[in-house]
Amino acid sequence: MKKFSLSTILAGLFVLGLSSVALAASEAALAETAKLFAATVTAAGFGIGIAAFGTGLAQGFAVNGAVQGIARNPEAAGKIQVAMLIGLALIESLCIYALVICLILLYAYPGVEHVTKFLGLG
């Protein structure tokens, strides 16, 4: 059975909870939806920025450790390099997961039709 993390569950509930906001028809509700969409865009921007910063630091530490290990034991360079590349791929996948979540928040937003109508874009 696949386990879901708390952040995955909360993100899913957040996206599902937005559908009730998107169905509101009054002008005040449309303004609130536009504010919520702006907050979602801001959160997605900060989220991918933090994810890129964290993975950049992690990759730097991983390469630093691998280079130091190779400098101390040159005979093990092949094994260290393979382990480093696998670790870098796993670290990079975390940033890709964050990017996917941010893109879902931006493009699968259920109230985008109401926001564009409110802003006069569609």
ChimeraX commands (.cxc) that place a marker at each C-alpha (Angstrom):
marker #1 position 0.00,0.00,0.00 radius 0.5
marker #1 position 1.36,3.38,-0.97 radius 0.5
marker #1 position 1.78,5.88,1.84 radius 0.5
marker #1 position 1.12,9.56,1.25 radius 0.5
marker #1 position 2.95,12.28,3.11 radius 0.5
marker #1 position 1.11,14.93,5.08 radius 0.5
marker #1 position 2.11,17.64,2.59 radius 0.5
marker #1 position 0.67,15.61,-0.32 radius 0.5
marker #1 position -2.62,15.12,1.50 radius 0.5
marker #1 position -2.82,18.80,2.48 radius 0.5
marker #1 position -2.04,19.94,-1.08 radius 0.5
marker #1 position -4.78,17.66,-2.41 radius 0.5
marker #1 position -7.30,18.95,0.11 radius 0.5
marker #1 position -6.29,22.53,-0.72 radius 0.5
marker #1 position -6.89,22.02,-4.44 radius 0.5
marker #1 position -10.19,20.22,-3.81 radius 0.5
marker #1 position -11.27,22.95,-1.41 radius 0.5
marker #1 position -10.79,25.62,-4.07 radius 0.5
marker #1 position -13.65,24.25,-6.16 radius 0.5
marker #1 position -16.24,25.63,-3.75 radius 0.5
marker #1 position -14.66,29.07,-4.02 radius 0.5
marker #1 position -14.64,28.84,-7.80 radius 0.5
marker #1 position -18.39,28.25,-8.00 radius 0.5
marker #1 position -19.31,31.49,-6.22 radius 0.5
marker #1 position -21.13,33.90,-8.52 radius 0.5
marker #1 position -21.22,37.24,-6.73 radius 0.5
marker #1 position -18.80,40.07,-7.51 radius 0.5
marker #1 position -17.36,40.00,-3.99 radius 0.5
marker #1 position -16.78,36.28,-4.29 radius 0.5
marker #1 position -15.05,36.79,-7.63 radius 0.5
marker #1 position -12.79,39.38,-6.04 radius 0.5
marker #1 position -11.96,36.93,-3.26 radius 0.5
marker #1 position -11.26,34.25,-5.85 radius 0.5
marker #1 position -8.88,36.62,-7.65 radius 0.5
marker #1 position -7.09,37.31,-4.36 radius 0.5
marker #1 position -6.85,33.60,-3.65 radius 0.5
marker #1 position -5.46,33.00,-7.14 radius 0.5
marker #1 position -2.85,35.72,-6.59 radius 0.5
marker #1 position -1.91,34.08,-3.30 radius 0.5
marker #1 position -1.66,30.71,-5.06 radius 0.5
marker #1 position 0.66,32.17,-7.71 radius 0.5
marker #1 position 2.81,33.76,-5.00 radius 0.5
marker #1 position 2.95,30.53,-3.01 radius 0.5
marker #1 position 3.91,28.55,-6.11 radius 0.5
marker #1 position 6.71,31.00,-6.86 radius 0.5
marker #1 position 8.08,30.85,-3.34 radius 0.5
marker #1 position 7.67,27.07,-3.26 radius 0.5
marker #1 position 9.75,26.42,-6.36 radius 0.5
marker #1 position 12.32,28.98,-5.23 radius 0.5
marker #1 position 12.77,27.30,-1.87 radius 0.5
marker #1 position 12.90,23.86,-3.51 radius 0.5
marker #1 position 15.56,25.00,-6.00 radius 0.5
marker #1 position 17.62,26.60,-3.23 radius 0.5
marker #1 position 17.43,23.49,-1.05 radius 0.5
marker #1 position 18.30,21.08,-3.84 radius 0.5
marker #1 position 21.14,23.31,-4.98 radius 0.5
marker #1 position 22.64,23.23,-1.50 radius 0.5
marker #1 position 22.15,19.46,-1.24 radius 0.5
marker #1 position 23.80,18.86,-4.60 radius 0.5
marker #1 position 26.72,21.07,-3.63 radius 0.5
marker #1 position 27.24,19.12,-0.42 radius 0.5
marker #1 position 26.97,15.81,-2.29 radius 0.5
marker #1 position 29.56,16.78,-4.90 radius 0.5
marker #1 position 31.83,18.20,-2.19 radius 0.5
marker #1 position 31.71,14.91,-0.27 radius 0.5
marker #1 position 32.33,12.88,-3.41 radius 0.5
marker #1 position 35.31,14.97,-4.46 radius 0.5
marker #1 position 36.81,14.75,-0.98 radius 0.5
marker #1 position 36.28,10.99,-0.96 radius 0.5
marker #1 position 37.95,10.62,-4.34 radius 0.5
marker #1 position 40.86,12.82,-3.21 radius 0.5
marker #1 position 41.40,10.60,-0.16 radius 0.5
marker #1 position 40.98,7.29,-1.98 radius 0.5
marker #1 position 41.52,7.59,-5.75 radius 0.5
marker #1 position 41.10,3.84,-6.28 radius 0.5
marker #1 position 37.44,4.07,-5.25 radius 0.5
marker #1 position 36.69,6.89,-7.68 radius 0.5
marker #1 position 34.39,4.77,-9.86 radius 0.5
marker #1 position 32.20,3.56,-7.02 radius 0.5
marker #1 position 32.06,7.02,-5.44 radius 0.5
marker #1 position 31.14,8.62,-8.75 radius 0.5
marker #1 position 28.30,6.14,-9.40 radius 0.5
marker #1 position 26.90,6.67,-5.90 radius 0.5
marker #1 position 27.18,10.44,-6.31 radius 0.5
marker #1 position 25.33,10.43,-9.64 radius 0.5
marker #1 position 22.50,8.30,-8.22 radius 0.5
marker #1 position 22.28,10.64,-5.22 radius 0.5
marker #1 position 22.23,13.71,-7.48 radius 0.5
marker #1 position 19.40,12.20,-9.53 radius 0.5
marker #1 position 17.37,11.55,-6.39 radius 0.5
marker #1 position 18.03,15.05,-5.07 radius 0.5
marker #1 position 17.02,16.59,-8.40 radius 0.5
marker #1 position 13.81,14.56,-8.41 radius 0.5
marker #1 position 12.73,16.41,-5.26 radius 0.5
marker #1 position 12.94,19.73,-7.09 radius 0.5
marker #1 position 11.02,18.24,-10.03 radius 0.5
marker #1 position 8.28,17.07,-7.64 radius 0.5
marker #1 position 8.05,20.61,-6.25 radius 0.5
marker #1 position 7.84,21.98,-9.79 radius 0.5
marker #1 position 5.02,19.57,-10.65 radius 0.5
marker #1 position 3.07,20.60,-7.55 radius 0.5
marker #1 position 3.55,24.29,-8.39 radius 0.5
marker #1 position 2.41,23.72,-11.97 radius 0.5
marker #1 position -0.64,21.84,-10.73 radius 0.5
marker #1 position -1.47,24.76,-8.45 radius 0.5
marker #1 position -1.12,27.21,-11.34 radius 0.5
marker #1 position -2.73,25.35,-14.24 radius 0.5
marker #1 position -5.24,23.03,-12.59 radius 0.5
marker #1 position -6.74,25.84,-10.53 radius 0.5
marker #1 position -10.51,25.33,-10.63 radius 0.5
marker #1 position -11.37,29.03,-10.39 radius 0.5
marker #1 position -9.21,30.33,-13.22 radius 0.5
marker #1 position -12.24,30.97,-15.48 radius 0.5
marker #1 position -13.80,33.19,-12.84 radius 0.5
marker #1 position -10.54,35.02,-12.22 radius 0.5
marker #1 position -10.00,35.77,-15.91 radius 0.5
marker #1 position -13.62,36.92,-16.25 radius 0.5
marker #1 position -13.23,39.15,-13.17 radius 0.5
marker #1 position -10.00,40.66,-14.49 radius 0.5
marker #1 position -11.47,41.14,-17.98 radius 0.5
marker #1 position -9.01,38.78,-19.66 radius 0.5
marker #1 position -11.44,36.24,-21.04 radius 0.5
marker link #1:1,2 radius 0.2
marker link #1:2,3 radius 0.2
marker link #1:3,4 radius 0.2
marker link #1:4,5 radius 0.2
marker link #1:5,6 radius 0.2
marker link #1:6,7 radius 0.2
marker link #1:7,8 radius 0.2
marker link #1:8,9 radius 0.2
marker link #1:9,10 radius 0.2
marker link #1:10,11 radius 0.2
marker link #1:11,12 radius 0.2
marker link #1:12,13 radius 0.2
marker link #1:13,14 radius 0.2
marker link #1:14,15 radius 0.2
marker link #1:15,16 radius 0.2
marker link #1:16,17 radius 0.2
marker link #1:17,18 radius 0.2
marker link #1:18,19 radius 0.2
marker link #1:19,20 radius 0.2
marker link #1:20,21 radius 0.2
marker link #1:21,22 radius 0.2
marker link #1:22,23 radius 0.2
marker link #1:23,24 radius 0.2
marker link #1:24,25 radius 0.2
marker link #1:25,26 radius 0.2
marker link #1:26,27 radius 0.2
marker link #1:27,28 radius 0.2
marker link #1:28,29 radius 0.2
marker link #1:29,30 radius 0.2
marker link #1:30,31 radius 0.2
marker link #1:31,32 radius 0.2
marker link #1:32,33 radius 0.2
marker link #1:33,34 radius 0.2
marker link #1:34,35 radius 0.2
marker link #1:35,36 radius 0.2
marker link #1:36,37 radius 0.2
marker link #1:37,38 radius 0.2
marker link #1:38,39 radius 0.2
marker link #1:39,40 radius 0.2
marker link #1:40,41 radius 0.2
marker link #1:41,42 radius 0.2
marker link #1:42,43 radius 0.2
marker link #1:43,44 radius 0.2
marker link #1:44,45 radius 0.2
marker link #1:45,46 radius 0.2
marker link #1:46,47 radius 0.2
marker link #1:47,48 radius 0.2
marker link #1:48,49 radius 0.2
marker link #1:49,50 radius 0.2
marker link #1:50,51 radius 0.2
marker link #1:51,52 radius 0.2
marker link #1:52,53 radius 0.2
marker link #1:53,54 radius 0.2
marker link #1:54,55 radius 0.2
marker link #1:55,56 radius 0.2
marker link #1:56,57 radius 0.2
marker link #1:57,58 radius 0.2
marker link #1:58,59 radius 0.2
marker link #1:59,60 radius 0.2
marker link #1:60,61 radius 0.2
marker link #1:61,62 radius 0.2
marker link #1:62,63 radius 0.2
marker link #1:63,64 radius 0.2
marker link #1:64,65 radius 0.2
marker link #1:65,66 radius 0.2
marker link #1:66,67 radius 0.2
marker link #1:67,68 radius 0.2
marker link #1:68,69 radius 0.2
marker link #1:69,70 radius 0.2
marker link #1:70,71 radius 0.2
marker link #1:71,72 radius 0.2
marker link #1:72,73 radius 0.2
marker link #1:73,74 radius 0.2
marker link #1:74,75 radius 0.2
marker link #1:75,76 radius 0.2
marker link #1:76,77 radius 0.2
marker link #1:77,78 radius 0.2
marker link #1:78,79 radius 0.2
marker link #1:79,80 radius 0.2
marker link #1:80,81 radius 0.2
marker link #1:81,82 radius 0.2
marker link #1:82,83 radius 0.2
marker link #1:83,84 radius 0.2
marker link #1:84,85 radius 0.2
marker link #1:85,86 radius 0.2
marker link #1:86,87 radius 0.2
marker link #1:87,88 radius 0.2
marker link #1:88,89 radius 0.2
marker link #1:89,90 radius 0.2
marker link #1:90,91 radius 0.2
marker link #1:91,92 radius 0.2
marker link #1:92,93 radius 0.2
marker link #1:93,94 radius 0.2
marker link #1:94,95 radius 0.2
marker link #1:95,96 radius 0.2
marker link #1:96,97 radius 0.2
marker link #1:97,98 radius 0.2
marker link #1:98,99 radius 0.2
marker link #1:99,100 radius 0.2
marker link #1:100,101 radius 0.2
marker link #1:101,102 radius 0.2
marker link #1:102,103 radius 0.2
marker link #1:103,104 radius 0.2
marker link #1:104,105 radius 0.2
marker link #1:105,106 radius 0.2
marker link #1:106,107 radius 0.2
marker link #1:107,108 radius 0.2
marker link #1:108,109 radius 0.2
marker link #1:109,110 radius 0.2
marker link #1:110,111 radius 0.2
marker link #1:111,112 radius 0.2
marker link #1:112,113 radius 0.2
marker link #1:113,114 radius 0.2
marker link #1:114,115 radius 0.2
marker link #1:115,116 radius 0.2
marker link #1:116,117 radius 0.2
marker link #1:117,118 radius 0.2
marker link #1:118,119 radius 0.2
marker link #1:119,120 radius 0.2
marker link #1:120,121 radius 0.2
marker link #1:121,122 radius 0.2
view
